[in-house]
Amino acid sequence: PATSTAVSIAPTVSVDTSAAIVKTTFAQPLAKGSAGDDVRQLQTRLAELGFQPGEVDGQFGSLTQQAVWAYKKLVGGMSWQELDNSNNKTTVSNDLWQQMQDPHAIAPRRPQGPGTTHVEVYLPLQVLVVFKDDVAVFIAHISSGELLDDGVTPATFCETVTMDTDANGEPLSEPEKKDVCAESKTPGGLFRFTRRYEGKRVGPLGGMLNPVYFNYGIAVHGAENVPTHPASHGCVRVTNQTADWFFATVKNGTPIYLYD
């Protein structure tokens, strides 16, 4: 059931079968910790498609791992539940590498036309895509609001936090310690980014790096932990390493579509 839900909200991923390409092969599967020319080829291809593998250095690290997770879901059609339950989440087999070399085109669900930038978030896939001129330029694995075991109902949390922003994401004059209980819900719908703060912030929903707010205190922001399942208090987490790029690319007023 999770797979069919994911497919129903995924963007259009097409392959140009008329394109003549020469493919390479991997002698053995790659995974986190692998190194060498095959890893460099993998990183180069992920970056060409818009994924974020980090520096193309031939070292299969955490950023390359997250890029592979995003690819397996967005192009491979896995739901986040399937990836989360997989015993080989990060493994890139030769069969997968053959698919990755195909001339993929990733089209938005809501084309905006030339001269535009917009963001689409596919919650059942746990993937975020930034489109410029309707071309995917930034594709990231994410972690959104934590869910109960049914994979649908938001979890609740109660914590004591020391905040430097209020419930709307606005800075406080002095840090404030407060007990917070709420649902970990990431809302679906059309929003626009309204506020941004460079650097680290702590609000009712926890700590965040370079938050860009789109619904009161809910933001897309950098985080230390971006697991293979929804785990946030409601925000959309990307890695700290990619948060600078995202912060610089979207502006106040940029639309963000969240599909749930």
C-alpha positions in Angstrom: 0.0 0.0 0.0 2.8 2.4 0.8 4.3 1.9 -2.7 1.1 2.7 -4.5 0.6 5.9 -2.4 4.2 7.0 -3.2 3.7 6.4 -6.9 0.5 8.5 -6.9 2.2 11.6 -5.7 5.6 11.2 -7.4 6.8 13.6 -10.1 7.1 12.4 -13.7 10.4 10.6 -14.2 10.9 9.8 -17.9 13.7 8.1 -19.9 14.8 9.2 -23.4 15.0 5.7 -25.0 16.2 7.2 -28.3 19.4 8.6 -26.7 22.6 6.6 -27.6 24.6 6.1 -24.5 27.6 4.0 -23.6 27.3 2.4 -20.1 30.0 1.3 -17.7 29.7 -1.6 -15.2 30.6 -2.0 -11.5 32.6 -5.1 -10.7 31.1 -5.2 -7.2 28.3 -3.4 -5.3 29.1 0.0 -3.7 28.0 1.1 -0.3 29.0 3.6 2.4 32.7 3.2 3.0 33.5 2.2 -0.6 36.2 4.2 -2.4 37.7 4.5 -5.9 36.8 5.4 -9.5 33.5 3.6 -9.4 32.3 5.8 -6.5 33.5 8.8 -8.4 31.4 7.8 -11.4 28.4 7.3 -9.1 28.9 10.7 -7.5 29.2 12.4 -10.9 26.0 10.8 -12.2 24.0 11.7 -9.0 25.2 15.3 -9.3 24.3 15.4 -13.0 20.7 14.3 -12.1 20.4 17.0 -9.4 21.0 14.8 -6.3 23.5 16.0 -3.6 26.3 13.5 -3.2 28.8 16.0 -1.8 32.3 16.5 -3.2 33.1 14.2 -6.2 36.0 12.7 -4.4 35.6 8.9 -4.8 34.7 8.5 -1.1 31.3 7.0 -0.4 30.3 9.1 2.7 27.1 10.2 4.4 26.2 12.7 1.7 26.5 10.2 -1.1 24.5 7.8 1.1 21.7 10.3 1.4 21.8 11.0 -2.4 21.4 7.3 -3.1 18.4 7.1 -0.7 16.7 10.0 -2.5 17.4 8.3 -5.9 16.0 5.0 -4.8 12.8 6.6 -3.8 12.3 9.3 -6.4 13.5 7.3 -9.5 13.4 3.8 -8.1 9.8 4.1 -6.8 10.5 3.0 -3.2 8.3 4.4 -0.4 10.1 5.6 2.7 8.8 2.6 4.5 10.4 0.2 2.0 13.7 2.0 2.2 13.5 2.2 6.0 12.9 -1.6 6.2 15.5 -2.5 3.6 18.6 -4.5 4.7 20.6 -2.8 1.9 19.4 0.8 2.0 22.6 2.3 0.6 23.9 -0.5 -1.6 24.3 0.4 -5.3 24.3 -2.8 -7.3 25.4 -3.0 -10.9 21.8 -3.4 -11.9 20.9 -0.2 -10.2 23.9 1.5 -11.7 22.7 0.5 -15.2 19.4 2.2 -14.5 21.1 5.3 -13.1 23.0 5.8 -16.4 19.8 6.1 -18.4 18.9 9.6 -19.6 16.4 10.5 -16.9 14.3 13.6 -16.9 12.5 14.6 -13.7 9.5 16.9 -14.3 7.6 18.8 -11.6 4.0 18.1 -10.7 3.3 21.8 -10.8 5.3 23.4 -13.7 5.8 27.1 -13.2 7.4 28.1 -16.5 10.6 29.9 -17.4 12.3 32.2 -15.0 10.8 30.5 -11.9 12.0 28.7 -8.8 9.8 26.5 -6.8 10.0 23.6 -4.3 8.0 20.3 -4.3 8.1 18.0 -1.3 6.8 14.4 -1.6 6.0 13.3 1.9 5.3 9.6 1.2 8.7 9.5 -0.5 10.5 11.8 2.0 12.1 13.6 -0.9 12.4 17.4 -1.6 13.1 18.8 -5.1 14.0 22.4 -6.0 13.1 23.2 -9.6 14.5 26.1 -11.6 12.8 26.8 -14.9 11.0 23.4 -14.2 14.4 21.6 -14.2 15.3 19.6 -11.1 18.5 21.3 -9.7 18.5 20.1 -6.1 17.1 16.7 -4.9 17.4 15.8 -1.3 16.4 13.0 1.0 14.4 14.6 3.9 12.9 13.7 7.3 9.5 15.3 8.1 7.1 15.1 11.0 7.3 11.9 13.0 4.4 9.4 12.5 2.9 6.6 14.5 3.2 3.0 13.4 0.4 3.3 10.9 2.6 5.6 8.8 -0.2 8.3 8.7 -1.0 9.7 12.1 1.3 12.4 13.5 3.1 11.4 16.7 3.0 13.8 19.7 5.9 15.1 21.7 6.4 16.8 25.0 9.8 18.4 25.7 11.4 21.2 27.7 13.3 23.5 25.3 15.3 26.7 25.6 14.0 28.7 22.7 15.4 31.8 20.9 12.5 32.1 18.5 8.7 32.1 19.1 6.0 29.8 17.7 6.0 31.9 14.5 9.8 31.7 14.0 10.4 35.3 15.1 13.5 35.9 17.3 12.9 36.4 21.1 14.7 39.3 22.9 15.9 36.8 25.4 16.1 33.0 25.3 13.1 31.4 27.0 12.8 28.0 28.7 9.4 26.4 28.0 7.6 23.1 28.2 6.2 22.2 24.8 3.6 19.5 23.8 2.4 19.3 20.2 1.8 17.0 17.2 4.7 16.3 14.9 2.7 17.3 11.8 4.1 18.4 8.5 1.2 20.0 6.7 0.4 19.2 3.1 -0.6 22.1 0.7 0.7 25.1 -1.1 2.7 27.6 0.9 5.3 30.3 0.3 8.5 30.9 2.2 7.9 33.9 4.5 11.0 34.3 6.8 14.6 33.1 7.0 17.3 33.2 9.6 20.9 32.4 8.9 22.7 30.2 11.4 21.4 28.2 14.3 18.0 28.7 15.8 16.0 27.0 18.6 12.2 27.3 18.6 9.3 25.3 20.0 10.0 22.6 17.4 13.7 22.2 18.3 17.1 23.2 17.0 17.7 24.0 13.3 20.3 25.4 10.9 19.4 28.1 8.4 15.6 27.7 8.8 13.4 29.0 5.9 9.9 29.2 7.3 6.7 28.5 5.3 4.0 27.8 7.9 4.3 29.7 11.2 7.2 28.0 13.0 7.5 25.1 10.4 10.6 25.4 8.2 12.9 23.6 5.8 16.2 23.6 7.7 19.5 21.8 8.2 19.8 19.1 10.9 22.5 16.7 12.2 20.2 13.7 11.9 18.2 13.0 8.8 17.2 9.3 9.1 15.3 7.1 6.6 12.0 7.7 8.4 9.9 10.8 9.4 11.4 11.9 12.7 11.1 15.7 13.1 8.7 17.7 15.2 7.0 18.9 12.0 9.7 20.7 10.0 11.4 19.4 6.9 15.0 18.4 7.6 17.8 18.4 5.1 21.4 17.7 6.0 23.4 20.6 7.5 25.9 20.3 4.6 23.2 21.1 2.1 21.3 23.7 4.1 23.6 26.6 3.0 22.8 25.8 -0.7 19.1 25.6 0.0 19.1 28.8 2.1 20.8 30.7 -0.7 18.6 29.3 -3.5 15.0 29.9 -2.2 13.8 33.4 -1.4 10.9 34.8 0.6 7.9 34.3 -1.6 9.2 31.1 -3.4 6.4 28.6 -3.5 6.6 25.3 -1.8 4.2 22.5 -2.6 3.9 19.6 0.0 2.2 16.5 -1.3 0.9 14.1 1.4 
